């Protein structure tokens, strides 16, 4: 499956918005990318992860797709994830939501 925004019961979306000091945005993105490659991609239920950075360098958005909410809960409680969260918290404040897509329109 590739990262596609679609209304589907087969995909659960998890969105993180991280707020960071502009000087730390690049460091944060590299840390997130490395951890995604080493850990997140190996977890059951993972489909895709995409990141976007704001032009003001103050926010990083992580858009992840998972098979179901249980996969997200398992990811969040995984030991390698639990030990990683303090490293992120040292660089950024973050908020996250788990959601289902209800509307999308493509050209």
C-alpha positions as CSV (number, residue, x, y, z in Angstrom):
1,X,0.0,0.0,0.0
2,X,1.3,3.5,-0.8
3,X,0.5,6.6,1.1
4,X,-2.9,7.7,-0.3
5,X,-5.4,9.8,1.4
6,X,-8.7,7.9,1.0
7,X,-11.9,7.3,2.8
8,X,-11.4,3.6,3.7
9,X,-12.1,1.3,6.7
10,X,-8.8,-0.4,5.9
11,X,-6.6,2.5,7.0
12,X,-6.5,4.5,10.3
13,X,-4.6,7.8,10.2
14,X,-2.4,9.1,13.0
15,X,-1.3,12.7,12.8
16,X,1.3,14.4,15.0
17,X,2.0,18.1,15.0
18,X,5.3,18.9,16.7
19,X,6.1,22.5,17.6
20,X,9.9,23.2,17.6
21,X,12.3,26.2,17.8
22,X,13.3,27.0,14.2
23,X,16.9,26.2,14.9
24,X,16.0,22.7,15.9
25,X,13.7,21.8,13.0
26,X,16.3,20.1,10.9
27,X,17.7,18.1,13.8
28,X,14.2,17.0,14.8
29,X,13.3,15.9,11.3
30,X,16.5,13.9,11.0
31,X,15.9,12.2,14.4
32,X,12.3,11.4,13.3
33,X,13.4,10.1,9.9
34,X,16.1,7.8,11.4
35,X,13.7,6.4,14.0
36,X,11.0,5.9,11.4
37,X,13.4,3.9,9.2
38,X,14.9,1.8,12.1
39,X,11.8,1.2,14.3
40,X,8.4,2.4,13.0
41,X,8.6,0.7,9.6
42,X,9.2,-2.7,11.4
43,X,6.1,-2.5,13.6
44,X,3.0,-4.6,12.8
45,X,0.2,-2.7,11.1
46,X,2.4,0.2,9.8
47,X,1.6,1.3,6.2
48,X,3.3,4.6,5.6
49,X,4.7,7.7,7.2
50,X,5.0,11.2,5.6
51,X,6.5,14.3,7.1
52,X,5.9,18.0,6.2
53,X,7.7,21.0,7.6
54,X,6.2,24.5,7.9
55,X,7.8,27.4,6.1
56,X,8.3,29.2,9.4
57,X,10.4,26.2,10.6
58,X,8.3,26.0,13.8
59,X,6.3,22.9,13.1
60,X,6.7,19.4,11.8
61,X,3.7,17.3,10.7
62,X,3.8,13.6,10.7
63,X,1.0,11.8,8.7
64,X,1.1,8.1,9.4
65,X,-1.2,5.4,8.1
66,X,-1.8,2.2,10.1
67,X,-4.1,-0.8,9.6
68,X,-6.2,-0.1,12.6
69,X,-6.3,1.8,16.0
70,X,-4.9,-1.2,17.8
71,X,-1.7,-1.0,15.7
72,X,-1.3,2.6,16.7
73,X,-1.8,1.7,20.4
74,X,0.7,-1.1,20.1
75,X,3.2,1.3,18.5
76,X,2.8,3.8,21.2
77,X,3.4,1.2,24.0
78,X,6.3,-0.5,22.2
79,X,9.5,-0.3,24.3
80,X,11.6,1.3,21.5
81,X,8.9,3.9,21.0
82,X,8.5,4.6,24.8
83,X,12.3,5.2,25.1
84,X,12.2,7.5,22.0
85,X,9.5,9.8,23.2
86,X,11.7,11.7,25.7
87,X,14.2,12.5,23.0
88,X,11.4,14.1,21.0
89,X,10.0,15.9,24.0
90,X,13.4,17.5,24.6
91,X,13.2,19.2,21.2
92,X,9.5,19.8,20.6
93,X,6.1,19.9,22.1
94,X,3.6,17.7,20.3
95,X,0.0,16.9,19.9
96,X,-1.5,13.8,18.2
97,X,-4.8,12.5,17.0
98,X,-5.9,9.2,15.6
99,X,-8.7,9.6,13.0
100,X,-10.5,8.1,10.1
101,X,-10.7,10.0,6.9
102,X,-14.3,11.1,6.2
103,X,-13.9,13.2,3.0
104,X,-11.3,13.6,0.3
105,X,-11.4,14.8,-3.3
106,X,-8.7,14.3,-5.9
107,X,-8.2,16.0,-9.2
